[in-house]
Amino acid sequence: MALFRRSKYCPELRAVNPDPMPDGGCVDCIASGDTWVHLRYCTACGEIRCCDDSSNQHARKHARASGHPVIRSREQGENWAWCYPHQTGRELDPVA
């Protein structure tokens, strides 16, 4: 099942590394004592933040403030990346 429509991938998505990500939760929610729905990993700086379904949407806010355009899902069983400026994503190759 394809999560994303076929499209020309943006240059930022072509450069995403599918390596394993660190454990942890949303750094901003932890600091404020809040909770999250799903976690996203910033491919530029490696920080973990919450998704758009979370009330704080820290991953999107981080992308806007920092200029870090691409996140990866930090959810078990998901292996995809998303580029905020181009509003496109792609499934990543499995980690060997």
FIKOLZA-1660 file (N, C-alpha, C; in steps of 0.1 Angstrom, whole numbers, plus 5000, padded with zeros to 4 digits):
% residues 96
   i   px   py   pz ch aa at
   1 5008 4988 5000  A  M  N
   1 5000 5000 5000  A  M CA
   1 5009 5012 5000  A  M  C
   2 5007 5021 4991  A  A  N
   2 5015 5033 4990  A  A CA
   2 5008 5044 4998  A  A  C
   3 5016 5051 5007  A  L  N
   3 5011 5061 5015  A  L CA
   3 5011 5075 5007  A  L  C
   4 5019 5076 4997  A  F  N
   4 5020 5088 4990  A  F CA
   4 5017 5087 4975  A  F  C
   5 5012 5097 4970  A  R  N
   5 5009 5098 4955  A  R CA
   5 5023 5098 4948  A  R  C
   6 5023 5092 4937  A  R  N
   6 5035 5093 4929  A  R CA
   6 5038 5107 4925  A  R  C
   7 5049 5112 4927  A  S  N
   7 5053 5125 4923  A  S CA
   7 5068 5126 4922  A  S  C
   8 5073 5137 4916  A  K  N
   8 5087 5139 4916  A  K CA
   8 5092 5142 4930  A  K  C
   9 5101 5135 4935  A  Y  N
   9 5105 5138 4949  A  Y CA
   9 5114 5150 4949  A  Y  C
  10 5112 5158 4959  A  C  N
  10 5120 5170 4961  A  C CA
  10 5134 5166 4965  A  C  C
  11 5144 5175 4962  A  P  N
  11 5158 5172 4966  A  P CA
  11 5160 5168 4980  A  P  C
  12 5152 5175 4989  A  E  N
  12 5154 5172 5003  A  E CA
  12 5150 5158 5007  A  E  C
  13 5140 5152 5000  A  L  N
  13 5136 5139 5003  A  L CA
  13 5146 5128 4997  A  L  C
  14 5152 5132 4986  A  R  N
  14 5162 5123 4980  A  R CA
  14 5174 5120 4990  A  R  C
  15 5176 5130 4998  A  A  N
  15 5188 5130 5007  A  A CA
  15 5185 5123 5021  A  A  C
  16 5173 5119 5023  A  V  N
  16 5170 5113 5036  A  V CA
  16 5177 5100 5039  A  V  C
  17 5183 5099 5050  A  N  N
  17 5190 5087 5054  A  N CA
  17 5180 5078 5062  A  N  C
  18 5179 5065 5058  A  P  N
  18 5169 5057 5065  A  P CA
  18 5175 5050 5078  A  P  C
  19 5186 5054 5083  A  D  N
  19 5192 5048 5095  A  D CA
  19 5183 5049 5107  A  D  C
  20 5185 5040 5116  A  P  N
  20 5176 5040 5128  A  P CA
  20 5177 5054 5136  A  P  C
  21 5166 5057 5142  A  M  N
  21 5165 5070 5150  A  M CA
  21 5167 5067 5165  A  M  C
  22 5170 5077 5172  A  P  N
  22 5172 5076 5187  A  P CA
  22 5158 5074 5193  A  P  C
  23 5158 5069 5205  A  D  N
  23 5146 5068 5213  A  D CA
  23 5143 5082 5219  A  D  C
  24 5131 5084 5224  A  G  N
  24 5128 5096 5231  A  G CA
  24 5114 5101 5227  A  G  C
  25 5110 5112 5233  A  G  N
  25 5098 5118 5231  A  G CA
  25 5099 5132 5226  A  G  C
  26 5088 5139 5224  A  C  N
  26 5089 5153 5219  A  C CA
  26 5096 5162 5230  A  C  C
  27 5107 5168 5226  A  V  N
  27 5115 5176 5235  A  V CA
  27 5107 5188 5241  A  V  C
  28 5099 5194 5232  A  D  N
  28 5091 5205 5237  A  D CA
  28 5080 5201 5246  A  D  C
  29 5073 5190 5243  A  C  N
  29 5062 5185 5252  A  C CA
  29 5068 5181 5265  A  C  C
  30 5079 5174 5265  A  I  N
  30 5085 5170 5278  A  I CA
  30 5089 5182 5286  A  I  C
  31 5094 5192 5280  A  A  N
  31 5098 5205 5287  A  A CA
  31 5086 5212 5293  A  A  C
  32 5075 5211 5286  A  S  N
  32 5063 5218 5291  A  S CA
  32 5054 5209 5299  A  S  C
  33 5057 5196 5300  A  G  N
  33 5048 5187 5308  A  G CA
  33 5036 5183 5300  A  G  C
  34 5036 5184 5287  A  D  N
  34 5024 5181 5278  A  D CA
  34 5026 5167 5273  A  D  C
  35 5016 5162 5265  A  T  N
  35 5017 5149 5258  A  T CA
  35 5016 5151 5243  A  T  C
  36 5018 5140 5236  A  W  N
  36 5017 5140 5222  A  W CA
  36 5009 5128 5216  A  W  C
  37 5006 5128 5203  A  V  N
  37 4999 5117 5197  A  V CA
  37 5009 5108 5190  A  V  C
  38 5017 5114 5180  A  H  N
  38 5027 5107 5173  A  H CA
  38 5040 5115 5173  A  H  C
  39 5051 5108 5170  A  L  N
  39 5064 5115 5171  A  L CA
  39 5070 5116 5157  A  L  C
  40 5077 5127 5154  A  R  N
  40 5085 5129 5142  A  R CA
  40 5099 5133 5145  A  R  C
  41 5108 5129 5136  A  Y  N
  41 5122 5130 5138  A  Y CA
  41 5127 5140 5128  A  Y  C
  42 5134 5151 5132  A  C  N
  42 5140 5161 5123  A  C CA
  42 5152 5155 5116  A  C  C
  43 5153 5154 5103  A  T  N
  43 5164 5148 5097  A  T CA
  43 5176 5157 5096  A  T  C
  44 5174 5170 5099  A  A  N
  44 5185 5180 5099  A  A CA
  44 5193 5180 5112  A  A  C
  45 5186 5180 5123  A  C  N
  45 5192 5181 5136  A  C CA
  45 5190 5169 5145  A  C  C
  46 5181 5160 5142  A  G  N
  46 5180 5148 5150  A  G CA
  46 5171 5149 5162  A  G  C
  47 5164 5161 5164  A  E  N
  47 5155 5162 5175  A  E CA
  47 5142 5156 5172  A  E  C
  48 5135 5152 5182  A  I  N
  48 5122 5145 5181  A  I CA
  48 5111 5155 5186  A  I  C
  49 5100 5156 5178  A  R  N
  49 5089 5165 5181  A  R CA
  49 5076 5158 5178  A  R  C
  50 5065 5164 5182  A  C  N
  50 5052 5158 5180  A  C CA
  50 5046 5162 5166  A  C  C
  51 5036 5154 5161  A  C  N
  51 5031 5155 5148  A  C CA
  51 5019 5166 5148  A  C  C
  52 5014 5167 5136  A  D  N
  52 5003 5177 5134  A  D CA
  52 4990 5172 5141  A  D  C
  53 4988 5159 5144  A  D  N
  53 4977 5155 5151  A  D CA
  53 4978 5158 5166  A  D  C
  54 4989 5161 5171  A  S  N
  54 4991 5165 5185  A  S CA
  54 4987 5180 5186  A  S  C
  55 4982 5183 5198  A  S  N
  55 4977 5197 5200  A  S CA
  55 4988 5208 5198  A  S  C
  56 5000 5205 5200  A  N  N
  56 5010 5215 5199  A  N CA
  56 5017 5216 5185  A  N  C
  57 5017 5206 5178  A  Q  N
  57 5023 5205 5164  A  Q CA
  57 5037 5210 5164  A  Q  C
  58 5045 5205 5174  A  H  N
  58 5059 5210 5175  A  H CA
  58 5068 5207 5163  A  H  C
  59 5066 5196 5156  A  A  N
  59 5074 5193 5145  A  A CA
  59 5073 5203 5134  A  A  C
  60 5060 5207 5131  A  R  N
  60 5058 5217 5120  A  R CA
  60 5063 5231 5125  A  R  C
  61 5061 5234 5138  A  K  N
  61 5067 5247 5143  A  K CA
  61 5082 5247 5142  A  K  C
  62 5088 5236 5145  A  H  N
  62 5103 5235 5145  A  H CA
  62 5107 5237 5130  A  H  C
  63 5101 5230 5121  A  A  N
  63 5104 5232 5107  A  A CA
  63 5104 5246 5102  A  A  C
  64 5093 5253 5106  A  R  N
  64 5092 5268 5102  A  R CA
  64 5103 5276 5109  A  R  C
  65 5105 5274 5121  A  A  N
  65 5114 5283 5129  A  A CA
  65 5129 5280 5125  A  A  C
  66 5132 5268 5123  A  S  N
  66 5146 5264 5120  A  S CA
  66 5150 5263 5106  A  S  C
  67 5140 5262 5097  A  G  N
  67 5143 5260 5083  A  G CA
  67 5147 5245 5080  A  G  C
  68 5144 5236 5089  A  H  N
  68 5147 5222 5087  A  H CA
  68 5134 5216 5081  A  H  C
  69 5134 5213 5067  A  P  N
  69 5122 5210 5060  A  P CA
  69 5117 5196 5062  A  P  C
  70 5125 5186 5065  A  V  N
  70 5121 5172 5064  A  V CA
  70 5121 5165 5077  A  V  C
  71 5110 5157 5079  A  I  N
  71 5108 5149 5091  A  I CA
  71 5106 5135 5087  A  I  C
  72 5109 5126 5096  A  R  N
  72 5106 5112 5094  A  R CA
  72 5096 5107 5105  A  R  C
  73 5088 5098 5103  A  S  N
  73 5079 5092 5113  A  S CA
  73 5088 5085 5123  A  S  C
  74 5085 5086 5136  A  R  N
  74 5092 5079 5146  A  R CA
  74 5083 5068 5152  A  R  C
  75 5073 5065 5145  A  E  N
  75 5063 5055 5149  A  E CA
  75 5068 5041 5145  A  E  C
  76 5065 5031 5154  A  Q  N
  76 5068 5017 5151  A  Q CA
  76 5061 5013 5139  A  Q  C
  77 5069 5006 5130  A  G  N
  77 5063 5001 5118  A  G CA
  77 5061 5011 5106  A  G  C
  78 5065 5023 5108  A  E  N
  78 5064 5033 5098  A  E CA
  78 5078 5037 5093  A  E  C
  79 5079 5038 5080  A  N  N
  79 5093 5042 5075  A  N CA
  79 5091 5051 5063  A  N  C
  80 5087 5064 5066  A  W  N
  80 5085 5074 5056  A  W CA
  80 5090 5087 5061  A  W  C
  81 5092 5096 5051  A  A  N
  81 5097 5110 5053  A  A CA
  81 5087 5120 5047  A  A  C
  82 5087 5132 5052  A  W  N
  82 5078 5142 5047  A  W CA
  82 5085 5155 5046  A  W  C
  83 5084 5162 5035  A  C  N
  83 5090 5176 5033  A  C CA
  83 5079 5186 5034  A  C  C
  84 5080 5194 5044  A  Y  N
  84 5069 5205 5047  A  Y CA
  84 5068 5215 5036  A  Y  C
  85 5079 5221 5031  A  P  N
  85 5078 5231 5020  A  P CA
  85 5071 5226 5007  A  P  C
  86 5075 5214 5004  A  H  N
  86 5070 5208 4991  A  H CA
  86 5057 5200 4993  A  H  C
  87 5053 5198 5005  A  Q  N
  87 5041 5190 5009  A  Q CA
  87 5040 5177 5001  A  Q  C
  88 5051 5170 5002  A  T  N
  88 5052 5157 4996  A  T CA
  88 5060 5147 5005  A  T  C
  89 5058 5135 5004  A  G  N
  89 5065 5125 5012  A  G CA
  89 5069 5113 5004  A  G  C
  90 5076 5104 5010  A  R  N
  90 5080 5091 5003  A  R CA
  90 5083 5081 5014  A  R  C
  91 5080 5068 5010  A  E  N
  91 5084 5057 5018  A  E CA
  91 5098 5055 5016  A  E  C
  92 5105 5051 5027  A  L  N
  92 5120 5049 5027  A  L CA
  92 5123 5034 5025  A  L  C
  93 5134 5032 5020  A  D  N
  93 5138 5018 5018  A  D CA
  93 5141 5012 5032  A  D  C
  94 5138 4999 5034  A  P  N
  94 5140 4993 5047  A  P CA
  94 5155 4994 5051  A  P  C
  95 5158 4995 5064  A  V  N
  95 5171 4995 5069  A  V CA
  95 5177 4981 5068  A  V  C
  96 5189 4980 5063  A  A  N
  96 5194 4966 5061  A  A CA
  96 5200 4961 5075  A  A  C
% end
